[in-house]
């Protein structure tokens, strides 16, 4: 992922296709297509690319895609996505091996999931890590940073500008959010 020094990425997570038109009018570099399926993924990707946006897709949420080697190759060659996010280290490594940028998504629910996540990221070839939910990402950023030195994103329940500021201050390089009110926010703004 391309992240400039002192830049904080706000990545719109477009959960409803009707919201994509709005996201395409903004200055955000990346768009996460959270509800794409194999029937609309190529056209959505084309729309994003025409607006000079890079496309992130979630492996676990692409309807109709078989997550074998052929399906993963299709993401790059047929669907032309730029970045893939997912929870499975094995799948992230497969995607990384074909030359796409990857974001390893870790979801912290309890101490066991935290320990499991730390073990998973050690063997991950990910380009970045998204930690969710946001409250635990803020709490455990330093421990995760010690295990894997890649850019860190915050996600999950980011619904106000204060959380964006906390993420930036904690050292995250960006945040994914489905909250449309935050999509146009600059991380250094004092108010929305």
For each residue, the residues with C-beta under 8 A, 3 or more apart:
1: 30 83 101 103 127 128 151
2: 29 54
3: 7 9 151 173 174
4: 7
5:
6:
7: 3 4 173
8: 164 167 168 172 173 174 175 187 188
9: 3 28 29 30 153 173 174 175
10: 28 164 174 175 177 182 183 185 187
11: 28 30 31 32 56 153 174 175 176 177
12: 19 23 26 28 31 32 177 178 180 183
13: 32 34 155 176 177 178
14: 17 19 20 23 31 32 33 34 35 178
15: 19 34 35 178
16: 19 35
17: 14 20 35 40 44
18: 21
19: 12 14 15 16 22 23 180
20: 14 17 23 24 31 33 44 47 48
21: 18 24 25
22: 19 25 26 180 183
23: 12 14 19 20 26 28 31 53 183
24: 20 21 31 47 48 51 53
25: 21 22 51
26: 12 22 23 183 184
27: 184
28: 9 10 11 12 23 31 53 183
29: 2 9 53 54
30: 1 9 11 53 54 55 56 82 83
31: 11 12 14 20 23 24 28 48 53 54 55 56
32: 11 12 13 14 56 57 58 85 176
33: 14 20 36 41 44 45 48 55 56 57
34: 13 14 15 58 61 178
35: 14 15 16 17 61
36: 33 40 41 44 57 61 62 63
37: 40 41 62 63 64 65
38: 41 62 63 64 65 79
39: 63 64
40: 17 36 37 43 44
41: 33 36 37 38 44 45 57 62 79 81
42: 45 46 78 79 80
43: 40 46 47
44: 17 20 33 36 40 41 47 48 55
45: 33 41 42 48 49 55 79 80 81
46: 42 43 49 50 80
47: 20 24 43 44 50 51
48: 20 24 31 33 44 45 51 53 54 55
49: 45 46 52 53 55 80
50: 46 47
51: 24 25 47 48
52: 49
53: 23 24 28 29 30 31 48 49
54: 2 29 30 31 48 82 83
55: 30 31 33 44 45 48 49 80 81 82 83
56: 11 30 31 32 33 81 82 83 84 85 103
57: 32 33 36 41 61 62 75 79 81 83 84 85
58: 32 34 61 62 84 85 86 105
59: 62 65 67 84 85 86 88 91 92 95
60: 86 87 88
61: 34 35 36 57 58
62: 36 37 38 41 57 58 59 65
63: 36 37 38 39
64: 37 38 39
65: 37 38 59 62 71 74 75
66: 70 71
67: 59 71 72 91
68: 71 72
69: 72 73 94
70: 66 73 74
71: 65 66 67 68 74 75
72: 67 68 69 75 76 91 94 95 98
73: 69 70 76 77 98
74: 65 70 71 77 78 79
75: 57 65 71 72 78 79 81 84 95 100
76: 72 73 79 80 81 98 99 100
77: 73 74 80
78: 42 74 75
79: 38 41 42 45 57 74 75 76
80: 42 45 46 49 55 76 77
81: 41 45 55 56 57 75 76 84 100
82: 30 54 55 56 100 101
83: 1 30 54 55 56 57 100 101 102 103 127
84: 56 57 58 59 75 81 92 95 100 101 102 103
85: 32 56 57 58 59 102 103 104 105 130
86: 58 59 60 91 92 95 102 103 104 105
87: 60 104 105 106 107
88: 59 60 91 92
89: 92 93 104 120 121 123 124
90: 93 94
91: 59 67 72 86 88 94 95
92: 59 84 86 88 89 95 96 102 104 124 125 126
93: 89 90 96 97 123 124 125
94: 69 72 90 91 97 98
95: 59 72 75 84 86 91 92 98 100 102
96: 92 93 99 100 102 125 126 127
97: 93 94 125
98: 72 73 76 94 95
99: 76 96
100: 75 76 81 82 83 84 95 96
101: 1 82 83 84 127 128
102: 83 84 85 86 92 95 96 124 125 126 127 128
103: 1 56 83 84 85 86 126 127 128 129 130 153
104: 85 86 87 89 92 120 121 124 126 128 129 130
105: 58 85 86 87 129 130 132 155
106: 87 117 120 121 129 130 131 132 144
107: 87 113 117 132 133 156
108: 113 114 117 131 132 133 136 137 140
109: 113
110: 113 114
111: 114 115
112: 115 116
113: 107 108 109 110 116 117
114: 108 110 111 117 118 136 140
115: 111 112 118 119
116: 112 113 119 120
117: 106 107 108 113 114 120 121 144
118: 114 115 121 122 143 144 147
119: 115 116 122 123
120: 89 104 106 116 117 123 124
121: 89 104 106 117 118 124 126 129 144 147 148
122: 118 119 147 148
123: 89 93 119 120
124: 89 92 93 102 104 120 121 129 148
125: 92 93 96 97 102
126: 92 96 102 103 104 121 129 148 150
127: 1 83 96 101 102 103 150 151
128: 1 101 102 103 104 150 151 152 153 173
129: 103 104 105 106 121 124 126 144 148 150 151 152 153
130: 85 103 104 105 106 152 153 154 155 176
131: 106 108 136 137 140 141 144 152 153 154 155
132: 105 106 107 108 136 137 154 155 156 157
133: 107 108 136 137 155 156 157
134: 137 138 154 155 156 157 158 163 167 175
135: 138 139 157
136: 108 114 131 132 133 139 140
137: 108 131 132 133 134 140 141 152 154 155 156 167 172
138: 134 135 141 154 166 167 170
139: 135 136
140: 108 114 131 136 137 143 144
141: 131 137 138 144 145 152 170 171 172
142: 145 146
143: 118 140 146 147
144: 106 117 118 121 129 131 140 141 147 148 152
145: 141 142 148 149 152 171
146: 142 143
147: 118 121 122 143 144
148: 121 122 124 126 129 144 145
149: 145
150: 126 127 128 129
151: 1 3 127 128 129 173 174
152: 128 129 130 131 137 141 144 145 171 172 173
153: 9 11 103 128 129 130 131 172 173 174 175 176
154: 130 131 132 134 137 138 158 163 167 170 172 174 175 176
155: 13 105 130 131 132 133 134 137 158 175 176 177
156: 107 132 133 134 137
157: 132 133 134 135 163
158: 134 154 155 163 164 167 175 176 177 179 182
159: 163 177 179 182
160: 163 164 179 182
161: 164 165 182 185 189 191 192
162: 165 166
163: 134 154 157 158 159 160 166 167 175
164: 8 10 158 160 161 167 168 175 182 185 187
165: 161 162 168 169 187
166: 138 162 163 169 170
167: 8 134 137 138 154 158 163 164 170 172 174 175 187
168: 8 164 165 172 187 188
169: 165 166
170: 138 141 154 166 167
171: 141 145 152
172: 8 137 141 152 153 154 167 168 175
173: 3 7 8 9 128 151 152 153
174: 3 8 9 10 11 151 153 154 167
175: 8 9 10 11 134 153 154 155 158 163 164 167 172
176: 11 13 32 130 153 154 155 158
177: 10 11 12 13 155 158 159 182 183
178: 12 13 14 15 34
179: 158 159 160 182 183
180: 12 19 22 183
181: 185 192
182: 10 158 159 160 161 164 177 179 185 192
183: 10 12 22 23 26 28 177 179 180
184: 26 27
185: 10 161 164 181 182 189 192
186: 189
187: 8 10 164 165 167 168
188: 8 168
189: 161 185 186 192
190:
191: 161
192: 161 181 182 185 189
